[in-house]
Amino acid sequence: TELSVFGMNRKEMEELSLPHKYLIGADGLGSGKNRSLAESECQKILPSLEKIITDKILSCFIVCLGGGTGEGCIRGFLQKSVDIQIKVKLLVVTLPHSSEGLEKREKALLLLDEIEKLADGIFVVDYDGLPCSTISDLYNEADRKVMGFVGSFINMIVKHSLICFDFNDVRSFLRYYSDTKFIDYFTLSGNINYLDAELSDLQKYLPTKYHTLDDISNLIVAIHYNRETNDDIVRKFLDRIVSDGIMKKQTKDTQIKWTMIHDPDMEKNIFRIDIFTKCN
């Protein structure tokens, strides 16, 4: 995996401790919330983007909508990944808070609708939906959600798993058996008893658009655990949580995939379950 960052503000870019940084525009003064300017300058940086994503199987674009740079560049970036036939284009966006102005929010939603067709999967963090009382808490929670989703999703592809789960499982989750490209995600961690109790009511963790569990068309369950966990506990976990729990709650029409990933940083006998869903 490789992480690259693109931006129009030279001062902000210089503060980032990353090896792969690309300044868009010659003056480095930012877009000034001018989406047209960003779109124009974005065309000049596309050759650099092409070098980065050529021969990659997945490109993940993380963008804040509501400003000039992100909104001006994301369409061009996605289109370039389509043109060079990247197998999976994953889009992660944040939507502006209503306090930033309804017009800004409406423009962001309109753009998201326009570029949806260029992506294979979309994960949205909506500032309006985060239960935070301060602006700093709001941004920190949004960052946490973005990092949690991207880290877990990419890990399913790049980390070895206990069962034969691979890139094609992820691609089929994104592309087939559903009319939507939008992905919903939540995570839980704890011992067997805690997870068994919490997942007995899976509905409470799903967005309101899932009126019942029957609305789930696609489901991936990624289980993270420490390999030093006692084998008997692992078998008990799989029997109670997976075989008799999550799997049995779904209808026969739900496309279900699951994987187990070793995480040496986790405590023994503790499990983390990351659940990705798509709605009918």
SEFI-436604 format. One record per residue (C-alpha): x, y, z; residue in one letter. Coordinates in steps of 0.05 Angstrom, whole numbers, plus 5000, padded with zeros to 4 digits. Layout:
REM residues N
XYZA;...
REM end
This chain:
REM residues 280
500050005000T;502150724988E;499351365017L;499652014976S;496752694991V;494653244943F;493053954963G;493254684941M;495655005005N;503254985008R;503655155082K;498954595102E;502654105056M;509354275087E;506654105156E;505053395135L;510352865152S;509152435090L;514052245035P;508952294978H;506153004974K;503653354911Y;502154094908L;496554284861I;497454974830G;503655404824A;502455924878D;500755454935G;495755934965L;489855464963G;483555454921S;480156034956G;473955594954K;474055674878N;471954994851R;473155204778S;480255414794L;481554744828A;478654364769E;483254734721S;489454634763E;487653904776C;488653734703Q;496053914709K;497253424766I;493652824733L;500152544702P;502952484773S;496752134796L;497051654737E;504151454756K;501851304827I;495750874811I;498250524748T;498749764760D;494949824826K;488849384837I;485249874883L;485250624890S;482050944952C;480451684948F;479052065013I;476152755003V;472653295043C;466953575003L;464654295014G;471054654995G;474354834930G;480254354926T;476653704942G;470553854900E;474654114843G;479353514839C;475552884858I;471852804793R;478352854753G;481852364799F;476351854795L;475751924720Q;483151804712K;482651164753S;476850944708V;480851104645D;486750684665I;482150124688Q;483550074762I;479749454784K;476549774846V;475450514859K;473650644932L;471151344951L;470951605022V;467852295032V;465952755089T;459853205081L;459853905110P;455954085173H;449554485164S;452655045205S;457455155147E;451655365104G;446054985070L;448355185001E;455254885013K;452054245038R;447154204979E;452854294929K;456853734963A;450853264959L;449653434886L;456953304869L;456752644906L;450752434865D;454352624801E;460752244815I;457451624844E;457751264777K;465351324776L;466450944840A;465350214858D;464150344932G;462750964973I;463251085048F;460351735074V;461852095140V;456452615150D;458353155200Y;450953265213D;450352555238G;455852575289L;453652675362P;458953185382C;458253845420S;464454205396T;467654325328I;474253985349S;470453375374D;466653355309L;473053345267Y;476452845312N;470552365309E;470152435233A;477652285228D;476651675272R;471051415229K;474851525164V;481251185190M;477350615221G;473550455157F;479450535109V;484250145154G;479449565164S;477249535091F;484349535063I;486649025115N;481648525086M;485548545021I;492848625043V;493148195107K;493247445109H;486847145135S;485046475167L;480446285110I;480946375035C;478547095032F;481547534979D;480848144934F;475447824892N;471047744954D;471648484966V;470348654893R;464048234890S;461548564953F;462349244921L;459849094852R;454348574855Y;447848374890Y;445949084906S;443049704873D;447250184915T;454650344919K;454150624989F;457350215045I;455450245118D;460450035172Y;460849935247F;465649585294T;465149245362L;470548945406S;470348535470G;469947825497N;465147295473I;459547445522N;459648195507Y;459548095432L;454147565437D;449648035476A;450948635431E;450048265365L;443547945388S;440448605365D;444348775302L;438849245281Q;440849785331K;447549885298Y;444849975228L;442650645197P;435250795198T;434750625123K;435149895143Y;427949805167H;429349065181T;435148595172L;431848365108D;434149025077D;441448785079I;443448545010S;450948455024N;454748325088L;462148245105I;464248045175V;471648155188A;473947845254I;480448095284H;483747675338Y;490547485368N;492946815344R;495246645414E;487946615437T;486145915462N;483445485405D;477445265447D;475545995456I;476146135382V;471745535365R;466645755417K;466746455389F;465546205318L;459845755340D;456246275382R;457646925346I;458246725273V;454846055260S;449046155308D;449146905310G;450347385253I;449746865197M;443146575222K;439947265227K;440447395153Q;435547195099T;437446685046K;437947244995D;443447625033T;450347545003Q;454847395064I;462447365067K;466947325127W;474247295145T;478847235206M;485147665210I;490747585260H;492348225298D;498348155345P;496648805380D;490048535407M;489348225475E;488547475479K;481247235484N;478747915458I;475647965389F;473948555344R;468448495293I;468148985235D;461648945197I;460549225127F;453549235098T;450049465035K;442649605030C;437849314979N;
REM end
